[in-house]
Amino acid sequence: MKIKIVDERFGQTGQIQTSEIPEIVAAGYKGIVCARPDDEDPNQPSFDDIAAAASAAGLQAFHVPVSGPLGEGQLIKFTQALEAIDGPVLGYCRSGGRAGSLYAATR
């Protein structure tokens, strides 16, 4: 997993695996936001599986799927997720681009 640190509040990366949750915690992240719709790729882990592993490790997890242009509802939901997470947030999707776009659009 390669994390692109945007600033002290947000990092972005491509698809994460449940086995990478301890690494995310060790890097200091307090929550994750998934910008990838479930079933976008048949081999990707479901958000529910990622969220369960994250919760077991003490991370908050939010799902703000993006499959086209960013909409107002997605921006509101993403902002609410950022506000709910007390500390650094890791956003992810297939490549990290949609997660980064959400963050950039809410700054």
Secondary structure by P-SEA (a helix, b strand, c coil): cccccccccccccccccccaaaaaaaacccbbbbccccccccccccaaaaaaaaaaabbbbbbbcccccccaaaaaaaaaaaaacccbbbbbcccaaaaaaaaaaac
